[in-house]
């Protein structure tokens, strides 16, 4: 029995020993393979940094406004007798637009004008008689009051008729009319929108810290979603004299030529206030920069002993314009910067540059 137990124990020891020995040999072979394996080289895309001119901007947002714009309404109530414009047409200053019924006022005016010569003759006759002492002062005053009162009534009727003839206060584009022929209008009814769109305006705000960088007649570039590939140029025409004490912002107004009529009031717009050009600046594509809470960095490719190795370097970035970034510090012209493939990189790893079109902006946005 003891002999059998000894044999079984010996067999178990041999089995465990063989397993442990096999694992040790396996680890030794793996270590030898890794030690003799060549250093891995990671593929990346890269660009050579060149000094370029950079135009800094102050970014803002606002809404397009017309040079002049008004919703035309009637001062007095009445029935529409004539509509003298077409929706969406251009009108001139003083051009009649809508005429309300004035038959009653014109009849009263005709009656008053018919009585005016007699009242005037009586006034002049009494004036001569009064100078001769033939009539009393009271009779002369009554004749004068009657004449002046009738003259004032005529002027009042003429003004009332004029108020019922609604004209364009300035030249511009008329909108879609909101009234119809024969409709009775209460005073203050909105008839149509009139806007002078030859020059548009935009109001926006900038922080008070930027006041020293803006001035009257400074160029601004405006972008609207309706024309994504077009830049509209304008000029600053007014700067509010006071800063908002609650927000610390100052309001600015710019004029935008609009002879082709592309801009419409109410459009949301992005504004770039153009600042003086900076020469010999470093700009990089955003894909080359790793943005983190601890700082921004790039990988610079250095050549050592005939091999290219990546060096992680912290940089200071400034403004961004679409897909490029202005680098303020950390990169010099002439250096080679990694643009894609940074995820697998670490400091001083071996890299090789490959061609890739992955970072190029496609001519058309692919359909989803």
C-alpha positions, 0 to 999 in steps of 0.5 A: 500500500505504501509502495503504491502511494509513493508511486502515485506521488512520484507520478504527480510530481513528474507531471507538475514538474513537466508543466512548470518546466514547459511554461518556463521554456515558453517564457524564455523563448518569448523573451528571446523573441521580443528581445530580437524583434525590431522596434515597431514604427508607427505610420503617421501623416505629417506636414512641414510648418511654413511661416504665413500671414495671419489675419486675427479677427474678433468674432460676434453674432447678430441679425441683419437689419434694413437701412430703413424699415417700417410697417405702413399703417393708416392714421384714420379709419375708412374703407379702401378705395384704391390699392396702387401697388403690387406686392414685392415691387419697388416703390419711390419716395412719395408714391401713393400706395393705398387710398381710403374713401374720401367722398364725404370729406371732399364734399365738405371741402367743396361746400366750405370752399364755395362759402369762402369767397363770400366770407372773405368779401364780407370780412374785407367790407366790414374791415373798411366800414370799421375803419370809417366807424360805420360798424361796431368792433363786435360786428367786425370781429364776428366777420373776421372770426367767420372768415378765419374759421372757414379758412381753418376748416378748409385746411383741416379737410384738406389734411384729412383727405391727405391722411387718407392717401397713404404714400411711401415715406421712402424708396424701397421694396414693398412686401406682401399686402395684408389688406384688400380692396373695399376692406374697412380699416380701423386706425393703425391697421398694418397694411404692408411692410416697406424696407430700404434694402440698398444698404443693410445693417447689423448690430452686434456686441463685443466685450469691453476688453476689445474696445481698443481694437475696433474703430469706425470704418473698420472692415467686417466680414459677414457670413449667413447660412443662406450663402455659406460660401460667400463673404459679405464685406461691411464697415463699422458705422457706429459704436455705442458710447456706453458699455452695458454695466451688467454684461460688460458688452458694447454694442457696435453697428456695421453697414453692408452694401446690398445692391444685389438684394441677397441679404434680407432683414432678420437673417442670423449672421456671424461677424468677423471684425478684421484686425491688422495682419500678422506676418510670419505666423505658424498655423496648423490644422486642428487635427494635428493638435491634441486638446486636453484639460491639462494643455494642448500638444503636438507631436514633432518629428525629429530625425535621429541616427537616420530614424524618425522619432516623435517628440511630444511638445506642449504649445500655446494656441490662439484663434481658430478659423474653421479647421486651422489654428493659430499657434502662438508659441511652441512651434517654429517654421521648418519643423515637421508636425504629425497631423494624424496617427497620434493616438498610438504615439508616445514620446520618442517612438519610431514613426514613418510618414505615409500619404493619406487623404483622410484629412482632406475636406471632400468636395461634397458632403457624403449622404448618410 
